[in-house]
């Protein structure tokens, strides 16, 4: 069994070894730039870890793992344009460093590269891996569209938001684990349990990101704190607040949301105080814990020795302990 550090070293080395043509520079330089920013490499790490649960040959899963990471980074380029984000992983987003047209086209090229790596999956596994990857890719697009549709709605039910982040975020985490399990020789039932594990885990991760955007540390979070508040992005926290606030508190929240020109720092402070008054942070933490528990209900059903599962357990636990 490999440790998380050893698996991440393999992934980082393979990503660093990826080569792209020198020209046109504005197509390929942004790809190298976004990949060079690192990040947690969560999805390819989970892919290799899932493979390692059933096989000591993690290289079996490296090509689909690379495809998944390239696809994920492609979505970031396009998401950052739609969200008008200035920073990604503590650095300028691609559309800010270059421009929106460059970010769109470079993202398209990354998606094509992602499918190229998926196509290098072993012949025996390629049909189901390609089917799962393609289904996941379209679900991510569905989730992004629903997220944008929310911008036109004043209030969004909590269950609608959870379904949106399931599609936009959780399904790719789930597919990463299922694909890795297939590559390691898991049965359909075992791979299915890992998909369920990843789906609940992905929901917990996204809610944690929503929480950290308000209560996190910008140095460790990698993005400007309060960006979602400034942009009126419908996160789980804002939806909870909109659905639970009444009277003068709701009037104040709506005023901050509708005000066209505001001081960002003043708005972040005021909306955060509203969240504190309503206990939104605590409610969000309880929901995160619920999804975390649900994830491990599925994981515990895997009939594998604890010694093989412990590394993945420790890795996920460490991710969930990011400080708010």
Secondary structure, DSSP 8 states (H G I E B T S, - for coil): ---HHHHHHHHHHHHHT----SSSHHHHHHHHHHHHT----HHHHHHHHHHHHH-S-GGGGHHHHHHHHHHHHHHHHHHHHHHT--EETTEE-HHHHS-HHHHHHHHHHHHHHHHHHHTTS-HHHHHHHHHHHHHHHHHHHHHHHHHHHHTT-S---HHHHHHHHIIIIIHHHHHHHHHHHHHHT--HHHHHHHHHHHHHHHHHHHHHHHHHHHHS-HHHHSS-TTHHHHTT---HHHHHHHHH--HHHHHHHHHHHH-SS--HHHHHHHHHHHHHHHTHHHHHHHHHHHHHHHHHHHHTTS-S-HHHHHHHHHHHHHHHT---
